[in-house]
């Protein structure tokens, strides 16, 4: 029996190394065939996507929790990058900042008071009327304080600012803050939905995600809404600064490299170094957690909640715990992605990219396997980026014998833009049919 386990472990390790080597070949091959800038863009977003996939895998693979609000938690991480790193807008704070913060505190106090009364008062009509009255009166008081302060802040140079700004701290500090914001939202959702049926969690996460995006798009005082926040600080140098550095220019010129291209590659390599360190630390922690008594308990709860509860395990409490941890990783990855983009664009937070695609990564890589989630993050993101240019080449080859104005050629070339969706759907179907446990299934 021990020899059989040893053989299985060896085979699993060999398969893991082979698949990761294949992904490395795809990324390096992109550098040789297209450009190293493109390859590094794929690598950096692959690193961020792997962290997102680890967060979803922790929720689904460890505990069987169905989170379809990935987009919302990622967006909270992006918001953290603005709130932490952007400099405060002094004029906006002078115009209505303290009043706006005071209004938010009043709103939070109204909610806290309503919850307190609901828990302390005896059930009945008096409790219902009192809580209702507190909420209604508190709402009008809150809006009476909030609306004038909001208008005053958003009227301060709306073309360039029109918001309060942030704390002006290094943007790397925004990464853990993004995790904390997402964890806080997960705690609220979990306290409401985790004690109910599993489909309630899916509904709650989807609803919260849409609420978060709606707030980011409409509350200009917070993050400029759809006007976007650009020019976020960087943890790495700017390309133009490297190009104006005589020592850097001389060094890359001696190597036979173009300073413009070399500066771009250097910056992307800097991001790669930061993101790789974060991913390795998270992966080590996730592996230790998976192989610990806590991890075995989570999988036991996932496989049979009734039996685990009969053994005295707090199923709801453990679900809340792992849901918060997974959401924190999503928020952390969201802050890292916004740092990489250098801007916060709320309109770009689409469910297709930040929910469906991350779920494809987890399913393709192997649910319940941390290395599988990382593999899926890199592989699926490479496919997401490369499918369209590959499809363009394939369609060009297939239609090379047709006339330029051929309706068939125009139709086939016009369908290239939809290759991504088609490919992701086909991959899902093939994986679910032939490898339902993923490329690296859970042992």
Protein Blocks (a to p, Z undefined) as FASTA:
>chain_A
ZZmmmmmmmmmmmmmmmmmmmmmmmmmmmmmmmomklmmmmmmmmmmmmmmmmmmmmmmm
mnopacfklmmmmmmmmmmmmmmmpccdfklmmmmmmmmmmmmmmmmmmmmmmmmmmmmp
ccdjklmmmmmmmmmmmmmmmmmmmmmmmmmmmmnokllnopnbinhpafklmmmmmmmm
mmmmmmmmmmmmmmmcfklmmmmmmmmmmmmmmmmmmmmmlnopanopghiacfbdcfkl
mmmmmklmmmmmmnopafklmmmmmmmmmmmmmmmmmmmmmmmmmmmmmmmmklmmmmmm
mmommlmmmnopafklmmmmmmmmmmmmmmmmmmmmmmmnopacfklmcfklmmmmmmmm
mmmnoghiaklmmmmmmmmmmmmmmmmmmmmmmmmmmmmmpcfklmklmmmmmmmmmmmm
mmmmmmmmmmmmmmmnojbdcZZ
